[in-house]
Amino acid sequence: MMADWWSINDLTCRKPDAGRKVALRSNSGHLSHADLLQRTDCWQSVFSARPESHCAIYIDDPFEFAAALLAAWHAGKTAVLPGDDRPDTLQAMAEAGYLLAGDLPGALQPQPGVGSEPLKRLPLDPAQAQLRLYTSGSQGRPEAIDKRLDQLISEVQALEEAFGQRLADGAPTVWATVSHQHIYGLLFLVLWPLAAGRVFGVRRLLYPEDLAACLGAQPSILVATPAHLKRLGEPPDWQQARQQLRAVFSSGGPLPFEVSQSSAVILGHTPIEVFGSSETGGIAWRQCASADQAWQPFSDVNWRLEGECLAVQSPRLPDDAWWVTSDRVAPAGDGSFRLLGRVDRIAKIEEKRVSLSAVEQQVLKTPWVQEAKALVVDTPVGARVGVVAVLTPEGRARESQGRRGLVDALRAALSSGVEPLAIPRRWRFVEAMPINAQGKPTEALLSALFAAQPQAMRPEMPAVQWLERGDTDALATLDIHAGLTVFDGHFEVAPILPGVAQLDWAISLGRECFALPKHFVRLEALKFVRPVQPGTALRVALQFKPRLADASLCSLGFRLYSQEGADTSNPSSLTEHASGRAVWSYETGATDA
């Protein structure tokens, strides 16, 4: 471990150190270890006064989140990390008897002051401090997983042992595209930097413009997912970021080799991929020099084959027993292994077993699809296989000649390698896979693409395709076509989309994604820059801020833009249409929206 390594269990028991920087806020500079202890005192005071044994913490700011998490442990609570703030999630937390804390309506907030004397704490017992978190839901419904602090400590120690030396140059700041409410972001953005004495940025970066600006401002580390790395080709100039970056990490799913290569060109670093799961913790890593690069296990991980599946033993698991994963592997020499796909995605179609992974692999063998996800969908003849696909340029050209022809070609290509019952009956062709806050295309998001559509001949609202739906940010595309009723009378010769429709859609989509209060306060900075005409693939970017400077208020920022052509590296291809911010109040007495 590095010389200034501080273990998480006694981090808040040390003398306040104003010189040890912890976090970076763009508007107020750095926050220190002393600042962290002060906020931990505030949270611990309110937690200690409550009888609940479990505390559900949901806080957008990772610095404030870190203080609340440490405080919950020191108050003897099991810290629970809900993966999102959707109403059904919060209802489940409340029904379980959990205390809600942080950026949630009616949730517990810290006291503004705790007196002149700081709280005295003993080091946490790593075997007793508990954390409950949830899987991403990419393989189905999210499941609760319990972790002890000693398991988390072992993981950050393994990360430092494997990568710490290459991060020593220039005291880099850690920036993330992922949420700390899940295990990947929790470890890489909060716990590892806290222990290693590295600064983390409190702003979550989702858009290429934000990434380029923040990564280029000082020595930096990027914690990302394959979904975000796939989108780096958009307009920003990455030259400054290439000079300042020290490392790029990717986890949460397989990183295609071509994306690894393109990321290396754009960012100047080949991403370090970390393989593991919420259940197992980190297992292995690689930095691809070739498409079949093997995975190198962390030094404290033992592995073996059980049948064709990977079994692991490590300090990240609940005990010393071997954990059998659903990942098929093959030995690759020197203790490494290669991943061959998963075996657990088996569906029953008319009592026959169908491998959804095998369907995906067959679809990807065609020249028309570059990314595919198979799932079970309802049809008039019962459950059948559906596929969500991102097309190659050749596939888009084929689709432009007629969607029916593309589907027929795909089904014909699959007929030689897939049983007739497993050939997909439903297809959705998308610009990019819809993802959650962790950059994963969950089953719920994929299923939503197959939801029954209104049967009205001329709809008022266009079809929505979610590219991303996170805790505080979302991105969607809208198919703006001449058949929408909002174009009626606006105008006959050269139809344009009314501004009121753009505003209504942005707010409606915001309500679909986030827990917006009922009480509308005002609109701010509303701009309509350029008209939207039929035929536009309109993008809607949303950003939800659950608390403003006035804690009784929240806001929804929205930006509507489009992109002409396929050259995502050309800044002139972006067209701004509208933007603004809507403000709501959690308190009564304001005007209802």
C-alpha positions in Angstrom: 0.0 0.0 0.0 1.1 3.6 -0.6 2.5 5.6 2.3 -0.6 7.7 2.9 -3.0 4.8 2.7 -5.7 5.1 5.4 -8.0 2.2 6.1 -11.7 2.9 5.8 -12.5 1.5 9.2 -10.5 4.2 11.1 -10.8 7.0 8.5 -13.1 9.1 10.7 -11.2 8.4 13.9 -8.1 10.2 12.9 -7.3 13.8 13.7 -9.0 16.2 11.2 -6.5 16.9 8.4 -7.3 20.0 6.4 -4.4 19.2 4.1 -5.7 15.9 2.9 -7.9 16.7 0.0 -10.9 14.5 -0.5 -13.3 15.9 -3.1 -13.4 18.6 -5.8 -16.4 20.9 -6.3 -16.1 23.1 -9.3 -17.8 26.1 -7.6 -16.2 25.9 -4.1 -12.8 24.2 -4.7 -11.5 21.3 -2.7 -13.1 19.6 0.4 -10.7 18.1 2.9 -10.6 15.2 5.4 -11.5 17.8 8.1 -14.6 18.8 6.1 -15.6 15.1 5.8 -15.4 14.6 9.6 -17.6 17.6 10.2 -20.3 16.3 7.8 -19.9 12.8 9.3 -20.6 14.3 12.7 -23.8 15.9 11.4 -25.1 12.7 9.9 -24.1 10.5 12.8 -26.0 12.7 15.3 -29.3 12.2 13.5 -28.7 8.5 12.8 -27.8 7.7 16.4 -31.1 9.3 17.6 -33.2 6.9 15.5 -34.2 3.3 16.4 -34.2 1.8 12.9 -31.5 -0.8 12.3 -31.3 -0.2 8.5 -30.8 3.2 6.9 -31.4 3.6 3.1 -29.0 6.3 1.9 -29.6 8.1 -1.5 -27.5 11.2 -2.0 -26.4 12.5 -5.4 -23.3 14.2 -4.1 -20.6 11.5 -3.5 -18.8 13.6 -0.8 -22.0 14.0 1.2 -22.8 10.4 0.5 -19.4 9.3 1.9 -20.1 11.2 5.1 -23.5 9.7 5.5 -22.3 6.2 4.8 -19.5 6.4 7.4 -21.9 8.0 9.8 -24.4 5.2 9.4 -21.8 2.6 10.2 -20.5 4.5 13.2 -24.1 4.8 14.4 -24.4 1.0 14.3 -26.7 0.9 11.3 -26.7 -1.3 8.3 -26.3 1.0 5.4 -28.7 0.3 2.5 -28.0 1.6 -1.0 -31.1 1.8 -3.2 -30.1 1.7 -6.8 -32.5 4.5 -7.8 -35.1 6.8 -6.4 -38.2 5.6 -8.2 -41.4 5.5 -6.3 -41.7 1.7 -6.3 -38.1 1.4 -4.9 -38.8 3.9 -2.2 -42.1 2.2 -1.3 -40.2 -1.1 -0.9 -37.6 0.5 1.3 -40.4 2.0 3.5 -42.3 -1.3 3.7 -39.1 -3.0 4.8 -38.9 -0.5 7.7 -35.8 1.2 6.5 -35.0 4.8 7.6 -34.8 7.0 4.4 -32.0 9.5 4.3 -30.7 12.0 1.8 -32.1 13.4 -1.5 -35.6 11.8 -1.2 -38.9 13.5 -0.5 -39.5 13.5 3.3 -36.1 11.8 4.0 -33.9 12.4 7.0 -31.5 15.3 6.7 -28.4 16.0 8.8 -28.5 18.6 11.6 -27.0 22.0 10.6 -24.6 21.9 13.6 -23.6 19.4 16.3 -22.0 21.7 18.9 -18.5 22.8 19.4 -17.0 19.4 20.2 -16.5 16.8 17.5 -17.8 13.3 18.1 -15.4 10.8 19.5 -15.4 7.5 17.5 -13.8 4.1 17.8 -12.5 2.3 14.7 -15.2 0.3 13.0 -15.1 -3.5 13.3 -14.7 -4.5 9.7 -16.5 -7.9 10.4 -19.5 -6.1 11.9 -20.1 -3.0 9.7 -22.7 -4.0 7.2 -23.8 -2.8 3.7 -26.8 -3.9 1.7 -26.8 -3.1 -2.0 -28.7 -4.3 -5.1 -27.7 -5.9 -8.4 -28.1 -3.8 -11.5 -31.0 -5.9 -12.7 -29.4 -6.6 -16.1 -30.2 -10.3 -15.8 -33.7 -9.7 -14.3 -35.1 -8.1 -11.1 -32.5 -6.5 -8.8 -31.5 -8.6 -5.9 -30.3 -7.5 -2.4 -26.7 -8.4 -1.5 -25.2 -8.0 1.9 -21.5 -7.1 2.3 -19.3 -6.7 5.3 -16.8 -3.8 5.5 -13.9 -6.3 5.5 -15.0 -7.5 2.1 -15.0 -3.9 0.7 -11.7 -3.2 2.3 -10.2 -6.3 0.6 -11.4 -5.0 -2.7 -9.9 -1.5 -2.5 -6.6 -3.1 -1.3 -6.6 -5.4 -4.3 -7.2 -2.4 -6.6 -4.4 -0.4 -5.1 -2.0 -3.3 -5.3 -2.8 -3.9 -9.0 -3.1 -0.3 -10.2 -1.8 2.1 -7.6 1.7 2.4 -9.0 0.5 3.6 -12.4 -1.8 6.2 -10.8 1.0 7.8 -8.7 1.9 10.5 -11.2 0.5 14.0 -10.6 -2.1 13.3 -7.9 -4.9 12.6 -10.3 -8.6 13.5 -9.7 -11.0 10.6 -10.1 -14.0 11.3 -12.4 -16.9 8.9 -13.0 -19.7 8.3 -15.4 -21.3 5.8 -13.0 -23.3 6.3 -9.8 -21.9 5.5 -6.4 -25.2 3.9 -5.4 -24.0 0.7 -7.0 -20.9 -1.4 -6.2 -18.7 -0.3 -9.1 -19.1 3.4 -8.4 -19.0 2.9 -4.7 -15.6 1.2 -4.9 -13.9 3.2 -7.6 -15.3 6.7 -7.0 -15.7 6.8 -3.2 -14.0 4.0 -1.1 -10.8 3.5 -3.0 -10.0 7.2 -3.4 -10.8 7.8 0.3 -8.4 5.1 1.4 -5.7 6.1 -1.1 -5.9 9.8 -0.5 -7.0 10.7 -4.0 -9.4 13.4 -4.8 -12.7 12.6 -6.5 -14.9 14.9 -8.5 -18.4 15.3 -7.1 -19.9 15.9 -10.5 -21.0 12.8 -12.4 -20.0 13.1 -16.1 -22.4 11.8 -18.7 -21.8 13.8 -21.9 -18.7 14.0 -24.0 -18.5 17.8 -23.6 -18.4 17.4 -19.8 -15.9 14.6 -20.0 -13.5 16.5 -22.2 -13.7 19.6 -20.0 -13.2 18.0 -16.6 -10.6 15.4 -17.7 -8.5 18.1 -19.3 -8.5 20.5 -16.4 -6.0 18.5 -14.2 -4.4 15.1 -14.0 -7.3 12.7 -14.1 -8.6 9.1 -13.9 -11.8 8.1 -15.7 -14.2 5.5 -14.3 -16.6 4.5 -17.0 -18.6 1.8 -18.6 -18.7 0.3 -22.1 -21.8 2.2 -22.9 -20.2 5.5 -22.1 -16.9 4.7 -23.9 -18.9 3.8 -27.0 -20.1 7.4 -27.2 -16.8 9.2 -26.9 -16.7 10.0 -30.7 -19.0 13.0 -30.3 -17.7 16.5 -31.0 -15.4 17.6 -28.2 -11.7 18.2 -28.7 -9.9 15.5 -26.6 -6.3 16.8 -26.9 -6.1 18.3 -23.4 -7.8 15.3 -21.9 -5.3 13.0 -23.5 -2.4 15.0 -21.9 -4.0 14.9 -18.4 -5.4 11.4 -18.2 -3.5 8.8 -16.2 -5.8 5.8 -16.6 -9.3 4.7 -17.8 -11.3 2.0 -16.1 -14.2 0.1 -17.5 -16.5 -2.4 -15.8 -20.2 -3.4 -15.8 -20.1 -5.5 -19.0 -17.9 -6.7 -21.9 -16.0 -4.0 -23.7 -15.9 -4.8 -27.4 -12.3 -4.7 -28.7 -13.1 -2.1 -31.3 -14.4 0.2 -28.6 -11.2 -0.4 -26.5 -9.1 0.5 -29.6 -11.2 3.6 -30.4 -11.0 4.7 -26.7 -7.3 4.4 -26.8 -7.1 6.6 -29.8 -9.5 9.3 -28.4 -8.2 9.3 -24.8 -4.6 8.1 -25.2 -5.1 5.1 -22.8 -6.3 1.6 -23.4 -9.1 1.0 -20.9 -8.3 -1.3 -17.9 -11.3 -3.7 -17.8 -12.3 -5.1 -14.4 -14.4 -8.3 -14.4 -16.5 -9.3 -11.5 -20.1 -9.0 -10.1 -21.9 -7.5 -7.2 -21.9 -10.9 -5.6 -18.3 -11.8 -6.1 -16.5 -8.5 -6.1 -13.6 -8.0 -8.4 -12.2 -11.2 -9.9 -9.8 -10.3 -12.7 -8.6 -7.5 -15.1 -7.2 -7.0 -18.5 -5.9 -4.3 -20.8 -6.5 -5.4 -24.4 -3.7 -5.6 -26.9 -5.7 -8.1 -28.9 -9.3 -9.2 -29.3 -8.8 -12.5 -27.4 -6.8 -10.9 -24.5 -7.0 -13.2 -21.4 -8.1 -12.1 -18.0 -5.5 -11.9 -15.1 -7.0 -12.7 -11.7 -6.2 -10.4 -8.8 -3.5 -11.7 -6.6 -5.9 -12.7 -3.8 -8.3 -14.6 -6.0 -8.2 -18.3 -6.6 -10.1 -19.8 -9.5 -10.9 -23.2 -11.0 -13.2 -24.8 -13.4 -16.4 -26.5 -12.2 -17.8 -28.1 -15.4 -17.4 -25.3 -17.9 -18.0 -22.6 -15.4 -15.7 -20.3 -13.4 -15.5 -20.9 -9.7 -13.7 -18.4 -7.4 -12.5 -18.1 -3.9 -11.5 -14.7 -2.5 -11.8 -12.3 0.5 -14.6 -10.5 -1.3 -17.0 -13.5 -0.7 -19.0 -14.1 2.5 -16.8 -17.0 3.5 -14.0 -19.3 2.3 -16.4 -21.5 0.2 -16.0 -21.6 -3.6 -18.5 -19.5 -5.5 -19.6 -21.0 -8.9 -20.4 -18.2 -11.4 -22.5 -18.5 -14.5 -19.6 -17.5 -16.7 -18.0 -20.1 -19.0 -14.2 -19.9 -19.2 -11.2 -21.6 -20.6 -7.7 -21.6 -19.1 -5.3 -19.4 -21.1 -1.9 -20.1 -19.4 0.0 -18.3 -16.7 -3.0 -18.5 -14.4 -5.2 -16.5 -16.7 -8.5 -17.4 -18.4 -10.7 -16.4 -21.3 -14.4 -15.7 -21.0 -16.7 -17.7 -23.3 -20.1 -16.3 -22.4 -22.7 -17.0 -19.8 -24.8 -20.1 -19.3 -27.6 -18.8 -17.1 -29.7 -17.0 -19.7 -32.0 -19.9 -20.4 -35.7 -19.3 -21.2 -38.6 -21.7 -21.5 -40.5 -21.3 -24.8 -43.4 -23.8 -24.9 -41.6 -26.0 -22.4 -38.4 -26.0 -24.5 -35.1 -24.6 -23.2 -33.8 -21.7 -25.3 -30.4 -20.1 -24.7 -30.9 -16.3 -25.1 -27.1 -15.9 -25.2 -26.9 -18.3 -28.2 -29.5 -16.3 -30.0 -27.5 -13.1 -29.4 -24.3 -14.8 -30.7 -26.1 -15.9 -33.9 -27.5 -12.5 -34.5 -24.1 -10.9 -34.1 -22.7 -13.3 -36.8 -24.8 -11.5 -39.4 -23.3 -8.4 -41.2 -26.2 -6.2 -40.1 -26.0 -6.1 -36.3 -23.2 -4.8 -34.1 -24.9 -5.2 -30.7 -27.8 -7.4 -29.7 -29.8 -8.3 -26.6 -32.3 -11.1 -26.6 -35.2 -11.5 -24.1 -38.6 -13.1 -23.7 -41.6 -11.0 -24.8 -45.3 -11.5 -24.9 -46.9 -12.0 -28.3 -50.5 -13.0 -29.3 -49.3 -16.7 -29.6 -47.6 -16.6 -26.2 -44.0 -16.0 -25.0 -41.5 -15.7 -27.7 -37.9 -14.4 -28.2 -37.5 -10.7 -29.0 -34.3 -8.9 -29.9 -33.1 -5.4 -29.4 -30.4 -4.6 -32.0 -28.0 -1.8 -32.8 -27.3 -2.0 -36.6 -24.1 -1.7 -38.4 -23.8 0.8 -41.3 -24.6 -2.1 -43.7 -27.6 -2.9 -41.5 -28.9 0.7 -41.6 -28.6 0.8 -45.3 -30.6 -2.5 -45.5 -33.2 -1.1 -43.2 -33.6 2.0 -45.3 -34.7 -0.2 -48.2 -37.5 -1.6 -46.0 -37.7 -2.9 -42.4 -39.6 -6.0 -43.4 -36.8 -7.0 -45.8 -34.2 -6.6 -43.0 -36.2 -8.7 -40.6 -36.7 -11.4 -43.2 -33.0 -11.5 -43.9 -32.1 -11.8 -40.3 -34.6 -14.6 -39.7 -33.3 -16.4 -42.8 -29.7 -16.1 -41.6 -30.6 -17.5 -38.1 -32.5 -20.5 -39.5 -29.4 -22.6 -39.9 -28.1 -22.1 -36.3 -31.2 -21.5 -34.2 -34.2 -23.8 -33.5 -37.4 -22.6 -35.2 -39.0 -21.9 -31.9 -36.1 -19.7 -30.8 -36.0 -17.5 -33.9 -37.0 -14.0 -32.7 -40.6 -13.0 -33.5 -40.1 -9.4 -32.3 -37.4 -7.0 -33.3 -36.5 -3.4 -32.2 -33.8 -1.6 -34.0 -32.3 1.2 -31.9 -29.6 3.8 -32.2 -28.0 2.7 -28.9 -28.9 0.2 -26.2 -31.0 1.8 -23.4 -28.9 1.8 -20.2 -29.3 2.5 -16.5 -27.0 4.5 -14.2 -24.4 1.8 -14.3 -24.3 1.7 -18.1 -26.1 -1.6 -18.3 -29.1 -2.5 -20.5 -31.4 -3.9 -17.9 -34.2 -6.3 -18.7 -36.8 -3.7 -17.6 -35.4 -1.1 -20.1 -35.3 -3.6 -22.9 -38.8 -4.9 -22.2 -40.1 -1.3 -22.3 -39.2 -1.2 -26.0 -41.8 -3.9 -26.6 -44.6 -2.4 -24.6 -47.9 -2.1 -26.4 -48.1 1.1 -28.4 -51.3 3.3 -28.6 -53.4 2.3 -31.6 -54.3 5.9 -32.5 -53.6 6.4 -36.2 -52.1 9.8 -35.6 -50.4 10.1 -32.2 -49.6 13.4 -30.5 -46.4 12.1 -28.8 -43.6 10.5 -30.9 -42.2 7.1 -30.1 -39.5 7.4 -27.3 -36.3 5.4 -27.3 -34.4 5.7 -24.1 -30.6 5.7 -24.6 -29.9 6.2 -20.9 -32.0 6.3 -17.7 -29.9 7.0 -14.6 -30.7 8.3 -11.1 -30.3 12.0 -12.1 -29.7 12.0 -15.9 -31.5 10.6 -18.9 -31.1 10.7 -22.6 -33.8 9.8 -25.2 -34.4 10.1 -28.9 -37.8 11.1 -30.3 -38.9 10.2 -33.9 -40.4 13.5 -35.1 -42.5 12.6 -38.1 -45.2 14.5 -40.1 -48.0 12.2 -38.8 -47.9 13.7 -35.3 -51.1 15.7 -34.5 -49.0 18.6 -32.9 -48.0 19.7 -36.4 -51.7 20.4 -37.4 -52.0 24.1 -38.3 -48.3 24.7 -37.5 -47.7 25.3 -40.5 -49.2 23.8 -43.7 -46.4 24.8 -46.1 -43.4 24.2 -43.8 -44.5 22.4 -40.6 -42.5 23.1 -37.4 -42.9 21.6 -34.0 -44.5 24.0 -31.5 -42.3 25.1 -28.6 -45.1 24.3 -26.2 -45.0 20.7 -27.4 -41.2 20.5 -26.9 -41.6 21.9 -23.3 -44.5 19.5 -22.5 -42.6 16.5 -23.8 -39.5 17.4 -21.8 -41.5 17.7 -18.6 -43.5 14.5 -19.3 -40.3 12.5 -19.9 -38.8 14.0 -16.7 -41.8 12.9 -14.7 -41.4 9.4 -16.2 -37.8 9.2 -15.1 -37.6 11.1 -11.9 -39.6 11.6 -8.7 -40.7 15.2 -9.4 -43.0 16.9 -6.8 -46.4 18.1 -7.8 -45.9 21.8 -7.0 -44.5 23.7 -10.0 -42.7 27.0 -9.2 -41.2 28.5 -12.4 -39.4 28.1 -15.7 -35.8 29.4 -16.0 -33.5 30.2 -19.0 -36.0 28.9 -21.5 -34.6 29.1 -25.1 -35.9 28.0 -28.5 -32.9 28.3 -30.7 -33.9 26.5 -34.0 -37.2 25.1 -35.3 -37.8 21.3 -35.3 -39.1 20.0 -38.6 -40.6 16.5 -39.5 -37.9 14.0 -40.1 -35.7 15.1 -37.2 -34.2 12.5 -34.8 -34.6 14.7 -31.8 -32.5 14.0 -28.7 -33.8 15.0 -25.3 -31.2 15.2 -22.5 -32.6 15.6 -19.0 -30.8 16.4 -15.7 -32.6 16.2 -12.4 -31.2 18.0 -9.3 -33.1 16.7 -6.3 -31.9 19.6 -4.0 -31.0 23.1 -4.9 -29.4 25.8 -2.6 -32.9 26.1 -1.2 -33.4 22.5 0.0 -37.2 22.8 -0.5 -36.7 23.1 -4.3 -35.6 20.7 -7.1 -35.1 21.2 -10.8 -35.2 19.5 -14.1 -32.8 20.8 -16.8 -33.6 19.9 -20.4 -31.8 20.2 -23.7 -33.2 19.3 -27.1 -30.8 18.8 -30.0 -30.3 16.8 -33.1 -27.4 15.4 -35.1 -27.0 15.5 -38.8 -25.1 12.6 -40.5 -23.1 9.8 -39.0 -19.9 11.9 -38.4 -20.1 12.2 -34.6 -16.6 13.8 -34.4 -17.8 16.9 -36.3 -19.0 19.7 -34.0 -21.0 21.3 -36.8 -23.2 18.1 -37.0 -24.9 19.1 -33.7 -28.0 21.3 -33.9 -29.4 23.0 -30.8 -33.1 23.3 -30.7 -34.3 24.2 -27.2 -33.2 24.2 -23.5 -34.3 25.4 -20.1 -34.9 24.5 -16.5 -38.1 23.8 -14.6 -38.2 24.2 -10.8 -40.5 22.5 -8.4 -41.1 22.7 -4.6 -41.4 19.8 -2.2 -43.7 22.1 -0.1 -47.3 23.0 -0.6 -48.4 26.5 -1.6 -46.8 26.7 -5.0 -48.5 26.6 -8.4 -49.2 23.1 -9.6 -47.8 22.1 -13.0 
